[in-house]
Amino acid sequence: MFLTTELNGKTIVYHEDTEFLVQIGRGKGSYKTRWSFKGNLYQAVKYYNGLNVGYGYKKRLLMPSSPKPTLAVCRS
């Protein structure tokens, strides 16, 4: 069963086995996965929105199985 939702103007189609990653980084191109959610986009977005970034840190929300994996990015 496929689920469809809209995030930041993008239509996202996924299923219960789709993996979502919330990553935090600092500096040039250095991201580390902090949280991984399987099939639960709502919870991934909740954690992503709950992160406060500042002083050179950045965060992003990924869906690695997508042709364009980056769903959201925030840099300070």
mmJSON file of the N, C-alpha and C atoms, coordinates in Angstrom:
{"data_MODEL":{"atom_site":{
"group_PDB":["ATOM","ATOM","ATOM","ATOM","ATOM","ATOM","ATOM","ATOM","ATOM","ATOM","ATOM","ATOM","ATOM","ATOM","ATOM","ATOM","ATOM","ATOM","ATOM","ATOM","ATOM","ATOM","ATOM","ATOM","ATOM","ATOM","ATOM","ATOM","ATOM","ATOM","ATOM","ATOM","ATOM","ATOM","ATOM","ATOM","ATOM","ATOM","ATOM","ATOM","ATOM","ATOM","ATOM","ATOM","ATOM","ATOM","ATOM","ATOM","ATOM","ATOM","ATOM","ATOM","ATOM","ATOM","ATOM","ATOM","ATOM","ATOM","ATOM","ATOM","ATOM","ATOM","ATOM","ATOM","ATOM","ATOM","ATOM","ATOM","ATOM","ATOM","ATOM","ATOM","ATOM","ATOM","ATOM","ATOM","ATOM","ATOM","ATOM","ATOM","ATOM","ATOM","ATOM","ATOM","ATOM","ATOM","ATOM","ATOM","ATOM","ATOM","ATOM","ATOM","ATOM","ATOM","ATOM","ATOM","ATOM","ATOM","ATOM","ATOM","ATOM","ATOM","ATOM","ATOM","ATOM","ATOM","ATOM","ATOM","ATOM","ATOM","ATOM","ATOM","ATOM","ATOM","ATOM","ATOM","ATOM","ATOM","ATOM","ATOM","ATOM","ATOM","ATOM","ATOM","ATOM","ATOM","ATOM","ATOM","ATOM","ATOM","ATOM","ATOM","ATOM","ATOM","ATOM","ATOM","ATOM","ATOM","ATOM","ATOM","ATOM","ATOM","ATOM","ATOM","ATOM","ATOM","ATOM","ATOM","ATOM","ATOM","ATOM","ATOM","ATOM","ATOM","ATOM","ATOM","ATOM","ATOM","ATOM","ATOM","ATOM","ATOM","ATOM","ATOM","ATOM","ATOM","ATOM","ATOM","ATOM","ATOM","ATOM","ATOM","ATOM","ATOM","ATOM","ATOM","ATOM","ATOM","ATOM","ATOM","ATOM","ATOM","ATOM","ATOM","ATOM","ATOM","ATOM","ATOM","ATOM","ATOM","ATOM","ATOM","ATOM","ATOM","ATOM","ATOM","ATOM","ATOM","ATOM","ATOM","ATOM","ATOM","ATOM","ATOM","ATOM","ATOM","ATOM","ATOM","ATOM","ATOM","ATOM","ATOM","ATOM","ATOM","ATOM","ATOM","ATOM","ATOM","ATOM","ATOM","ATOM","ATOM","ATOM","ATOM","ATOM","ATOM","ATOM","ATOM"],
"id":[1,2,3,4,5,6,7,8,9,10,11,12,13,14,15,16,17,18,19,20,21,22,23,24,25,26,27,28,29,30,31,32,33,34,35,36,37,38,39,40,41,42,43,44,45,46,47,48,49,50,51,52,53,54,55,56,57,58,59,60,61,62,63,64,65,66,67,68,69,70,71,72,73,74,75,76,77,78,79,80,81,82,83,84,85,86,87,88,89,90,91,92,93,94,95,96,97,98,99,100,101,102,103,104,105,106,107,108,109,110,111,112,113,114,115,116,117,118,119,120,121,122,123,124,125,126,127,128,129,130,131,132,133,134,135,136,137,138,139,140,141,142,143,144,145,146,147,148,149,150,151,152,153,154,155,156,157,158,159,160,161,162,163,164,165,166,167,168,169,170,171,172,173,174,175,176,177,178,179,180,181,182,183,184,185,186,187,188,189,190,191,192,193,194,195,196,197,198,199,200,201,202,203,204,205,206,207,208,209,210,211,212,213,214,215,216,217,218,219,220,221,222,223,224,225,226,227,228],
"type_symbol":["N","C","C","N","C","C","N","C","C","N","C","C","N","C","C","N","C","C","N","C","C","N","C","C","N","C","C","N","C","C","N","C","C","N","C","C","N","C","C","N","C","C","N","C","C","N","C","C","N","C","C","N","C","C","N","C","C","N","C","C","N","C","C","N","C","C","N","C","C","N","C","C","N","C","C","N","C","C","N","C","C","N","C","C","N","C","C","N","C","C","N","C","C","N","C","C","N","C","C","N","C","C","N","C","C","N","C","C","N","C","C","N","C","C","N","C","C","N","C","C","N","C","C","N","C","C","N","C","C","N","C","C","N","C","C","N","C","C","N","C","C","N","C","C","N","C","C","N","C","C","N","C","C","N","C","C","N","C","C","N","C","C","N","C","C","N","C","C","N","C","C","N","C","C","N","C","C","N","C","C","N","C","C","N","C","C","N","C","C","N","C","C","N","C","C","N","C","C","N","C","C","N","C","C","N","C","C","N","C","C","N","C","C","N","C","C","N","C","C","N","C","C","N","C","C","N","C","C"],
"label_atom_id":["N","CA","C","N","CA","C","N","CA","C","N","CA","C","N","CA","C","N","CA","C","N","CA","C","N","CA","C","N","CA","C","N","CA","C","N","CA","C","N","CA","C","N","CA","C","N","CA","C","N","CA","C","N","CA","C","N","CA","C","N","CA","C","N","CA","C","N","CA","C","N","CA","C","N","CA","C","N","CA","C","N","CA","C","N","CA","C","N","CA","C","N","CA","C","N","CA","C","N","CA","C","N","CA","C","N","CA","C","N","CA","C","N","CA","C","N","CA","C","N","CA","C","N","CA","C","N","CA","C","N","CA","C","N","CA","C","N","CA","C","N","CA","C","N","CA","C","N","CA","C","N","CA","C","N","CA","C","N","CA","C","N","CA","C","N","CA","C","N","CA","C","N","CA","C","N","CA","C","N","CA","C","N","CA","C","N","CA","C","N","CA","C","N","CA","C","N","CA","C","N","CA","C","N","CA","C","N","CA","C","N","CA","C","N","CA","C","N","CA","C","N","CA","C","N","CA","C","N","CA","C","N","CA","C","N","CA","C","N","CA","C","N","CA","C","N","CA","C","N","CA","C","N","CA","C","N","CA","C","N","CA","C","N","CA","C"],
"label_alt_id":[null,null,null,null,null,null,null,null,null,null,null,null,null,null,null,null,null,null,null,null,null,null,null,null,null,null,null,null,null,null,null,null,null,null,null,null,null,null,null,null,null,null,null,null,null,null,null,null,null,null,null,null,null,null,null,null,null,null,null,null,null,null,null,null,null,null,null,null,null,null,null,null,null,null,null,null,null,null,null,null,null,null,null,null,null,null,null,null,null,null,null,null,null,null,null,null,null,null,null,null,null,null,null,null,null,null,null,null,null,null,null,null,null,null,null,null,null,null,null,null,null,null,null,null,null,null,null,null,null,null,null,null,null,null,null,null,null,null,null,null,null,null,null,null,null,null,null,null,null,null,null,null,null,null,null,null,null,null,null,null,null,null,null,null,null,null,null,null,null,null,null,null,null,null,null,null,null,null,null,null,null,null,null,null,null,null,null,null,null,null,null,null,null,null,null,null,null,null,null,null,null,null,null,null,null,null,null,null,null,null,null,null,null,null,null,null,null,null,null,null,null,null,null,null,null,null,null,null],
"label_comp_id":["MET","MET","MET","PHE","PHE","PHE","LEU","LEU","LEU","THR","THR","THR","THR","THR","THR","GLU","GLU","GLU","LEU","LEU","LEU","ASN","ASN","ASN","GLY","GLY","GLY","LYS","LYS","LYS","THR","THR","THR","ILE","ILE","ILE","VAL","VAL","VAL","TYR","TYR","TYR","HIS","HIS","HIS","GLU","GLU","GLU","ASP","ASP","ASP","THR","THR","THR","GLU","GLU","GLU","PHE","PHE","PHE","LEU","LEU","LEU","VAL","VAL","VAL","GLN","GLN","GLN","ILE","ILE","ILE","GLY","GLY","GLY","ARG","ARG","ARG","GLY","GLY","GLY","LYS","LYS","LYS","GLY","GLY","GLY","SER","SER","SER","TYR","TYR","TYR","LYS","LYS","LYS","THR","THR","THR","ARG","ARG","ARG","TRP","TRP","TRP","SER","SER","SER","PHE","PHE","PHE","LYS","LYS","LYS","GLY","GLY","GLY","ASN","ASN","ASN","LEU","LEU","LEU","TYR","TYR","TYR","GLN","GLN","GLN","ALA","ALA","ALA","VAL","VAL","VAL","LYS","LYS","LYS","TYR","TYR","TYR","TYR","TYR","TYR","ASN","ASN","ASN","GLY","GLY","GLY","LEU","LEU","LEU","ASN","ASN","ASN","VAL","VAL","VAL","GLY","GLY","GLY","TYR","TYR","TYR","GLY","GLY","GLY","TYR","TYR","TYR","LYS","LYS","LYS","LYS","LYS","LYS","ARG","ARG","ARG","LEU","LEU","LEU","LEU","LEU","LEU","MET","MET","MET","PRO","PRO","PRO","SER","SER","SER","SER","SER","SER","PRO","PRO","PRO","LYS","LYS","LYS","PRO","PRO","PRO","THR","THR","THR","LEU","LEU","LEU","ALA","ALA","ALA","VAL","VAL","VAL","CYS","CYS","CYS","ARG","ARG","ARG","SER","SER","SER"],
"label_asym_id":["A","A","A","A","A","A","A","A","A","A","A","A","A","A","A","A","A","A","A","A","A","A","A","A","A","A","A","A","A","A","A","A","A","A","A","A","A","A","A","A","A","A","A","A","A","A","A","A","A","A","A","A","A","A","A","A","A","A","A","A","A","A","A","A","A","A","A","A","A","A","A","A","A","A","A","A","A","A","A","A","A","A","A","A","A","A","A","A","A","A","A","A","A","A","A","A","A","A","A","A","A","A","A","A","A","A","A","A","A","A","A","A","A","A","A","A","A","A","A","A","A","A","A","A","A","A","A","A","A","A","A","A","A","A","A","A","A","A","A","A","A","A","A","A","A","A","A","A","A","A","A","A","A","A","A","A","A","A","A","A","A","A","A","A","A","A","A","A","A","A","A","A","A","A","A","A","A","A","A","A","A","A","A","A","A","A","A","A","A","A","A","A","A","A","A","A","A","A","A","A","A","A","A","A","A","A","A","A","A","A","A","A","A","A","A","A","A","A","A","A","A","A","A","A","A","A","A","A"],
"label_entity_id":["1","1","1","1","1","1","1","1","1","1","1","1","1","1","1","1","1","1","1","1","1","1","1","1","1","1","1","1","1","1","1","1","1","1","1","1","1","1","1","1","1","1","1","1","1","1","1","1","1","1","1","1","1","1","1","1","1","1","1","1","1","1","1","1","1","1","1","1","1","1","1","1","1","1","1","1","1","1","1","1","1","1","1","1","1","1","1","1","1","1","1","1","1","1","1","1","1","1","1","1","1","1","1","1","1","1","1","1","1","1","1","1","1","1","1","1","1","1","1","1","1","1","1","1","1","1","1","1","1","1","1","1","1","1","1","1","1","1","1","1","1","1","1","1","1","1","1","1","1","1","1","1","1","1","1","1","1","1","1","1","1","1","1","1","1","1","1","1","1","1","1","1","1","1","1","1","1","1","1","1","1","1","1","1","1","1","1","1","1","1","1","1","1","1","1","1","1","1","1","1","1","1","1","1","1","1","1","1","1","1","1","1","1","1","1","1","1","1","1","1","1","1","1","1","1","1","1","1"],
"label_seq_id":[1,1,1,2,2,2,3,3,3,4,4,4,5,5,5,6,6,6,7,7,7,8,8,8,9,9,9,10,10,10,11,11,11,12,12,12,13,13,13,14,14,14,15,15,15,16,16,16,17,17,17,18,18,18,19,19,19,20,20,20,21,21,21,22,22,22,23,23,23,24,24,24,25,25,25,26,26,26,27,27,27,28,28,28,29,29,29,30,30,30,31,31,31,32,32,32,33,33,33,34,34,34,35,35,35,36,36,36,37,37,37,38,38,38,39,39,39,40,40,40,41,41,41,42,42,42,43,43,43,44,44,44,45,45,45,46,46,46,47,47,47,48,48,48,49,49,49,50,50,50,51,51,51,52,52,52,53,53,53,54,54,54,55,55,55,56,56,56,57,57,57,58,58,58,59,59,59,60,60,60,61,61,61,62,62,62,63,63,63,64,64,64,65,65,65,66,66,66,67,67,67,68,68,68,69,69,69,70,70,70,71,71,71,72,72,72,73,73,73,74,74,74,75,75,75,76,76,76],
"pdbx_PDB_ins_code":[null,null,null,null,null,null,null,null,null,null,null,null,null,null,null,null,null,null,null,null,null,null,null,null,null,null,null,null,null,null,null,null,null,null,null,null,null,null,null,null,null,null,null,null,null,null,null,null,null,null,null,null,null,null,null,null,null,null,null,null,null,null,null,null,null,null,null,null,null,null,null,null,null,null,null,null,null,null,null,null,null,null,null,null,null,null,null,null,null,null,null,null,null,null,null,null,null,null,null,null,null,null,null,null,null,null,null,null,null,null,null,null,null,null,null,null,null,null,null,null,null,null,null,null,null,null,null,null,null,null,null,null,null,null,null,null,null,null,null,null,null,null,null,null,null,null,null,null,null,null,null,null,null,null,null,null,null,null,null,null,null,null,null,null,null,null,null,null,null,null,null,null,null,null,null,null,null,null,null,null,null,null,null,null,null,null,null,null,null,null,null,null,null,null,null,null,null,null,null,null,null,null,null,null,null,null,null,null,null,null,null,null,null,null,null,null,null,null,null,null,null,null,null,null,null,null,null,null],
"Cartn_x":[0.839,0.0,0.889,0.652,1.423,0.681,1.437,0.902,1.407,0.592,0.964,0.744,1.705,1.574,2.349,2.13,2.814,3.664,4.92,5.847,6.614,6.518,7.202,6.878,5.642,5.229,5.591,6.228,6.591,5.632,5.186,4.36,5.283,5.109,5.957,5.112,5.554,4.882,5.819,5.312,6.138,5.276,5.903,5.187,5.774,5.27,5.673,7.119,7.791,9.194,10.164,9.662,10.515,11.253,12.543,13.358,13.516,13.358,13.572,14.693,15.622,16.774,16.775,17.033,17.24,18.724,19.401,20.842,21.221,22.323,22.858,24.306,24.741,26.121,26.682,27.985,28.673,29.842,30.051,31.157,30.765,31.765,31.554,31.182,29.962,29.536,29.602,29.609,29.72,28.394,27.598,26.334,26.451,25.821,25.736,24.27,23.861,22.481,22.281,21.299,20.968,19.732,18.776,17.559,17.175,16.624,16.155,14.748,13.83,12.432,12.016,11.337,10.925,9.419,9.035,7.63,6.818,7.458,6.726,7.249,6.751,7.182,6.771,5.597,5.117,6.117,6.592,7.526,8.872,9.335,10.596,10.507,9.394,9.208,9.106,8.472,8.35,9.731,10.595,11.95,12.754,12.623,13.343,12.956,11.666,11.208,11.572,11.762,12.114,13.581,14.419,15.849,16.125,16.87,17.331,18.777,19.039,20.406,20.904,22.176,22.782,24.287,24.975,26.427,27.116,26.707,27.383,26.841,25.853,25.264,24.197,23.868,22.843,22.117,20.926,20.145,19.46,19.125,18.392,17.569,16.527,15.624,15.748,16.064,16.316,15.377,15.11,14.459,15.382,16.338,17.374,16.854,15.677,15.152,14.582,14.543,13.983,15.067,14.677,15.649,16.239,15.437,15.916,15.732,16.75,16.569,16.356,16.799,16.687,15.284,14.597,13.246,13.241,14.154,14.225,15.636,16.068,17.406,17.291,18.059,18.134,19.594,20.118,21.502,21.455,22.331,22.381,23.627],
"Cartn_y":[-1.18,0.0,1.25,2.124,3.355,4.497,5.351,6.537,7.763,8.791,10.027,11.2,12.095,13.302,14.428,15.643,16.804,17.449,17.75,18.368,19.448,20.671,21.814,21.933,21.654,21.768,20.58,19.554,18.349,17.226,16.483,15.315,14.124,13.464,12.347,11.083,10.062,8.763,7.767,7.054,6.107,4.956,3.958,2.82,2.531,1.516,1.271,0.802,0.438,0.03,1.137,2.304,3.426,3.982,4.24,4.766,6.276,6.981,8.43,8.691,9.568,9.87,11.343,11.624,12.99,13.102,14.032,14.171,15.558,15.617,16.878,16.971,18.173,18.345,19.682,19.788,21.035,21.119,22.276,22.44,22.041,21.648,21.348,19.877,19.628,18.299,17.197,17.51,16.472,16.287,15.352,15.034,13.678,13.536,12.248,11.968,10.734,10.346,10.255,10.983,10.949,10.091,10.143,9.355,8.728,7.535,6.817,6.317,6.565,6.168,5.326,4.239,3.341,3.462,4.042,4.143,5.184,6.037,7.016,8.427,9.0,10.345,11.38,11.224,12.181,12.307,11.184,11.218,11.802,11.515,12.067,13.594,14.096,15.551,16.185,15.502,16.006,16.169,15.174,15.27,16.341,16.41,17.407,18.824,19.065,20.4,20.733,19.735,19.954,20.279,20.125,20.405,21.893,22.422,23.804,23.782,24.454,24.508,25.939,26.085,27.398,27.281,28.41,28.475,27.507,27.524,26.718,25.318,24.916,23.594,23.615,22.443,22.315,20.99,20.893,19.666,19.385,18.095,17.744,16.488,16.367,15.22,14.506,13.218,12.448,11.257,10.901,9.644,8.977,8.143,7.609,6.826,6.252,5.441,6.286,7.591,8.497,8.922,9.212,9.748,11.093,11.896,13.142,12.969,12.461,12.035,13.139,14.363,15.424,16.0,15.895,16.427,17.835,18.103,19.416,19.667,20.937,21.328,22.648,22.792,24.052,24.278,25.436,25.8,27.095,27.183,28.43,29.205],
"Cartn_z":[0.0,0.0,0.0,-0.937,-1.031,-0.354,0.311,0.97,0.238,0.16,-0.522,0.428,0.466,1.274,0.583,1.036,0.473,1.554,1.215,2.151,1.404,1.863,1.229,-0.254,-0.625,-2.015,-2.879,-2.316,-3.054,-2.686,-3.683,-3.419,-3.183,-2.044,-1.652,-1.609,-2.328,-2.335,-1.664,-0.658,0.08,0.582,1.176,1.756,3.138,3.809,5.2,5.346,4.282,4.359,3.943,3.595,3.181,4.393,4.218,5.307,5.164,6.274,6.338,7.334,6.964,7.806,8.195,9.464,9.939,10.251,9.564,9.706,10.185,10.935,11.445,10.993,10.619,10.179,10.592,10.416,10.684,9.724,9.147,8.215,6.8,6.042,4.628,4.428,4.008,3.585,4.612,5.869,6.884,7.61,7.162,7.82,8.498,9.656,10.346,10.652,10.434,10.715,12.217,12.721,14.151,14.411,13.502,13.657,12.325,12.409,11.229,11.517,10.598,10.769,9.576,9.838,8.771,8.562,7.415,7.036,7.771,8.572,9.362,9.06,7.976,7.591,8.626,9.216,10.214,11.371,11.883,13.006,12.588,11.377,10.887,10.778,10.256,10.134,11.516,12.443,13.811,14.461,14.316,14.858,14.126,12.797,12.005,12.445,12.598,12.994,14.43,15.267,16.665,16.894,15.886,16.032,15.917,16.861,16.783,16.308,15.205,14.688,14.747,14.989,15.046,15.073,14.922,15.014,14.058,12.792,11.793,11.594,12.36,12.198,11.105,10.587,9.558,9.767,9.189,9.311,7.982,7.761,6.559,6.804,6.006,6.035,4.698,4.732,3.516,3.38,2.133,1.791,0.761,1.201,0.311,-0.891,-0.809,-1.914,-3.053,-2.887,-3.897,-4.898,-6.154,-7.113,-6.665,-5.973,-5.353,-3.843,-3.141,-1.761,-0.731,-0.996,0.008,-0.002,1.137,1.266,1.861,2.805,3.451,3.953,3.89,4.346,5.086,6.176,6.908,7.307,6.962,7.333,8.13,9.116,9.885,9.564],
"occupancy":[1.0,1.0,1.0,1.0,1.0,1.0,1.0,1.0,1.0,1.0,1.0,1.0,1.0,1.0,1.0,1.0,1.0,1.0,1.0,1.0,1.0,1.0,1.0,1.0,1.0,1.0,1.0,1.0,1.0,1.0,1.0,1.0,1.0,1.0,1.0,1.0,1.0,1.0,1.0,1.0,1.0,1.0,1.0,1.0,1.0,1.0,1.0,1.0,1.0,1.0,1.0,1.0,1.0,1.0,1.0,1.0,1.0,1.0,1.0,1.0,1.0,1.0,1.0,1.0,1.0,1.0,1.0,1.0,1.0,1.0,1.0,1.0,1.0,1.0,1.0,1.0,1.0,1.0,1.0,1.0,1.0,1.0,1.0,1.0,1.0,1.0,1.0,1.0,1.0,1.0,1.0,1.0,1.0,1.0,1.0,1.0,1.0,1.0,1.0,1.0,1.0,1.0,1.0,1.0,1.0,1.0,1.0,1.0,1.0,1.0,1.0,1.0,1.0,1.0,1.0,1.0,1.0,1.0,1.0,1.0,1.0,1.0,1.0,1.0,1.0,1.0,1.0,1.0,1.0,1.0,1.0,1.0,1.0,1.0,1.0,1.0,1.0,1.0,1.0,1.0,1.0,1.0,1.0,1.0,1.0,1.0,1.0,1.0,1.0,1.0,1.0,1.0,1.0,1.0,1.0,1.0,1.0,1.0,1.0,1.0,1.0,1.0,1.0,1.0,1.0,1.0,1.0,1.0,1.0,1.0,1.0,1.0,1.0,1.0,1.0,1.0,1.0,1.0,1.0,1.0,1.0,1.0,1.0,1.0,1.0,1.0,1.0,1.0,1.0,1.0,1.0,1.0,1.0,1.0,1.0,1.0,1.0,1.0,1.0,1.0,1.0,1.0,1.0,1.0,1.0,1.0,1.0,1.0,1.0,1.0,1.0,1.0,1.0,1.0,1.0,1.0,1.0,1.0,1.0,1.0,1.0,1.0,1.0,1.0,1.0,1.0,1.0,1.0],
"B_iso_or_equiv":[0.0,0.0,0.0,0.0,0.0,0.0,0.0,0.0,0.0,0.0,0.0,0.0,0.0,0.0,0.0,0.0,0.0,0.0,0.0,0.0,0.0,0.0,0.0,0.0,0.0,0.0,0.0,0.0,0.0,0.0,0.0,0.0,0.0,0.0,0.0,0.0,0.0,0.0,0.0,0.0,0.0,0.0,0.0,0.0,0.0,0.0,0.0,0.0,0.0,0.0,0.0,0.0,0.0,0.0,0.0,0.0,0.0,0.0,0.0,0.0,0.0,0.0,0.0,0.0,0.0,0.0,0.0,0.0,0.0,0.0,0.0,0.0,0.0,0.0,0.0,0.0,0.0,0.0,0.0,0.0,0.0,0.0,0.0,0.0,0.0,0.0,0.0,0.0,0.0,0.0,0.0,0.0,0.0,0.0,0.0,0.0,0.0,0.0,0.0,0.0,0.0,0.0,0.0,0.0,0.0,0.0,0.0,0.0,0.0,0.0,0.0,0.0,0.0,0.0,0.0,0.0,0.0,0.0,0.0,0.0,0.0,0.0,0.0,0.0,0.0,0.0,0.0,0.0,0.0,0.0,0.0,0.0,0.0,0.0,0.0,0.0,0.0,0.0,0.0,0.0,0.0,0.0,0.0,0.0,0.0,0.0,0.0,0.0,0.0,0.0,0.0,0.0,0.0,0.0,0.0,0.0,0.0,0.0,0.0,0.0,0.0,0.0,0.0,0.0,0.0,0.0,0.0,0.0,0.0,0.0,0.0,0.0,0.0,0.0,0.0,0.0,0.0,0.0,0.0,0.0,0.0,0.0,0.0,0.0,0.0,0.0,0.0,0.0,0.0,0.0,0.0,0.0,0.0,0.0,0.0,0.0,0.0,0.0,0.0,0.0,0.0,0.0,0.0,0.0,0.0,0.0,0.0,0.0,0.0,0.0,0.0,0.0,0.0,0.0,0.0,0.0,0.0,0.0,0.0,0.0,0.0,0.0,0.0,0.0,0.0,0.0,0.0,0.0],
"pdbx_formal_charge":[null,null,null,null,null,null,null,null,null,null,null,null,null,null,null,null,null,null,null,null,null,null,null,null,null,null,null,null,null,null,null,null,null,null,null,null,null,null,null,null,null,null,null,null,null,null,null,null,null,null,null,null,null,null,null,null,null,null,null,null,null,null,null,null,null,null,null,null,null,null,null,null,null,null,null,null,null,null,null,null,null,null,null,null,null,null,null,null,null,null,null,null,null,null,null,null,null,null,null,null,null,null,null,null,null,null,null,null,null,null,null,null,null,null,null,null,null,null,null,null,null,null,null,null,null,null,null,null,null,null,null,null,null,null,null,null,null,null,null,null,null,null,null,null,null,null,null,null,null,null,null,null,null,null,null,null,null,null,null,null,null,null,null,null,null,null,null,null,null,null,null,null,null,null,null,null,null,null,null,null,null,null,null,null,null,null,null,null,null,null,null,null,null,null,null,null,null,null,null,null,null,null,null,null,null,null,null,null,null,null,null,null,null,null,null,null,null,null,null,null,null,null,null,null,null,null,null,null],
"auth_seq_id":[1,1,1,2,2,2,3,3,3,4,4,4,5,5,5,6,6,6,7,7,7,8,8,8,9,9,9,10,10,10,11,11,11,12,12,12,13,13,13,14,14,14,15,15,15,16,16,16,17,17,17,18,18,18,19,19,19,20,20,20,21,21,21,22,22,22,23,23,23,24,24,24,25,25,25,26,26,26,27,27,27,28,28,28,29,29,29,30,30,30,31,31,31,32,32,32,33,33,33,34,34,34,35,35,35,36,36,36,37,37,37,38,38,38,39,39,39,40,40,40,41,41,41,42,42,42,43,43,43,44,44,44,45,45,45,46,46,46,47,47,47,48,48,48,49,49,49,50,50,50,51,51,51,52,52,52,53,53,53,54,54,54,55,55,55,56,56,56,57,57,57,58,58,58,59,59,59,60,60,60,61,61,61,62,62,62,63,63,63,64,64,64,65,65,65,66,66,66,67,67,67,68,68,68,69,69,69,70,70,70,71,71,71,72,72,72,73,73,73,74,74,74,75,75,75,76,76,76],
"auth_comp_id":["MET","MET","MET","PHE","PHE","PHE","LEU","LEU","LEU","THR","THR","THR","THR","THR","THR","GLU","GLU","GLU","LEU","LEU","LEU","ASN","ASN","ASN","GLY","GLY","GLY","LYS","LYS","LYS","THR","THR","THR","ILE","ILE","ILE","VAL","VAL","VAL","TYR","TYR","TYR","HIS","HIS","HIS","GLU","GLU","GLU","ASP","ASP","ASP","THR","THR","THR","GLU","GLU","GLU","PHE","PHE","PHE","LEU","LEU","LEU","VAL","VAL","VAL","GLN","GLN","GLN","ILE","ILE","ILE","GLY","GLY","GLY","ARG","ARG","ARG","GLY","GLY","GLY","LYS","LYS","LYS","GLY","GLY","GLY","SER","SER","SER","TYR","TYR","TYR","LYS","LYS","LYS","THR","THR","THR","ARG","ARG","ARG","TRP","TRP","TRP","SER","SER","SER","PHE","PHE","PHE","LYS","LYS","LYS","GLY","GLY","GLY","ASN","ASN","ASN","LEU","LEU","LEU","TYR","TYR","TYR","GLN","GLN","GLN","ALA","ALA","ALA","VAL","VAL","VAL","LYS","LYS","LYS","TYR","TYR","TYR","TYR","TYR","TYR","ASN","ASN","ASN","GLY","GLY","GLY","LEU","LEU","LEU","ASN","ASN","ASN","VAL","VAL","VAL","GLY","GLY","GLY","TYR","TYR","TYR","GLY","GLY","GLY","TYR","TYR","TYR","LYS","LYS","LYS","LYS","LYS","LYS","ARG","ARG","ARG","LEU","LEU","LEU","LEU","LEU","LEU","MET","MET","MET","PRO","PRO","PRO","SER","SER","SER","SER","SER","SER","PRO","PRO","PRO","LYS","LYS","LYS","PRO","PRO","PRO","THR","THR","THR","LEU","LEU","LEU","ALA","ALA","ALA","VAL","VAL","VAL","CYS","CYS","CYS","ARG","ARG","ARG","SER","SER","SER"],
"auth_asym_id":["A","A","A","A","A","A","A","A","A","A","A","A","A","A","A","A","A","A","A","A","A","A","A","A","A","A","A","A","A","A","A","A","A","A","A","A","A","A","A","A","A","A","A","A","A","A","A","A","A","A","A","A","A","A","A","A","A","A","A","A","A","A","A","A","A","A","A","A","A","A","A","A","A","A","A","A","A","A","A","A","A","A","A","A","A","A","A","A","A","A","A","A","A","A","A","A","A","A","A","A","A","A","A","A","A","A","A","A","A","A","A","A","A","A","A","A","A","A","A","A","A","A","A","A","A","A","A","A","A","A","A","A","A","A","A","A","A","A","A","A","A","A","A","A","A","A","A","A","A","A","A","A","A","A","A","A","A","A","A","A","A","A","A","A","A","A","A","A","A","A","A","A","A","A","A","A","A","A","A","A","A","A","A","A","A","A","A","A","A","A","A","A","A","A","A","A","A","A","A","A","A","A","A","A","A","A","A","A","A","A","A","A","A","A","A","A","A","A","A","A","A","A","A","A","A","A","A","A"],
"auth_atom_id":["N","CA","C","N","CA","C","N","CA","C","N","CA","C","N","CA","C","N","CA","C","N","CA","C","N","CA","C","N","CA","C","N","CA","C","N","CA","C","N","CA","C","N","CA","C","N","CA","C","N","CA","C","N","CA","C","N","CA","C","N","CA","C","N","CA","C","N","CA","C","N","CA","C","N","CA","C","N","CA","C","N","CA","C","N","CA","C","N","CA","C","N","CA","C","N","CA","C","N","CA","C","N","CA","C","N","CA","C","N","CA","C","N","CA","C","N","CA","C","N","CA","C","N","CA","C","N","CA","C","N","CA","C","N","CA","C","N","CA","C","N","CA","C","N","CA","C","N","CA","C","N","CA","C","N","CA","C","N","CA","C","N","CA","C","N","CA","C","N","CA","C","N","CA","C","N","CA","C","N","CA","C","N","CA","C","N","CA","C","N","CA","C","N","CA","C","N","CA","C","N","CA","C","N","CA","C","N","CA","C","N","CA","C","N","CA","C","N","CA","C","N","CA","C","N","CA","C","N","CA","C","N","CA","C","N","CA","C","N","CA","C","N","CA","C","N","CA","C","N","CA","C","N","CA","C","N","CA","C","N","CA","C","N","CA","C"],
"pdbx_PDB_model_num":[1,1,1,1,1,1,1,1,1,1,1,1,1,1,1,1,1,1,1,1,1,1,1,1,1,1,1,1,1,1,1,1,1,1,1,1,1,1,1,1,1,1,1,1,1,1,1,1,1,1,1,1,1,1,1,1,1,1,1,1,1,1,1,1,1,1,1,1,1,1,1,1,1,1,1,1,1,1,1,1,1,1,1,1,1,1,1,1,1,1,1,1,1,1,1,1,1,1,1,1,1,1,1,1,1,1,1,1,1,1,1,1,1,1,1,1,1,1,1,1,1,1,1,1,1,1,1,1,1,1,1,1,1,1,1,1,1,1,1,1,1,1,1,1,1,1,1,1,1,1,1,1,1,1,1,1,1,1,1,1,1,1,1,1,1,1,1,1,1,1,1,1,1,1,1,1,1,1,1,1,1,1,1,1,1,1,1,1,1,1,1,1,1,1,1,1,1,1,1,1,1,1,1,1,1,1,1,1,1,1,1,1,1,1,1,1,1,1,1,1,1,1,1,1,1,1,1,1]
}}}
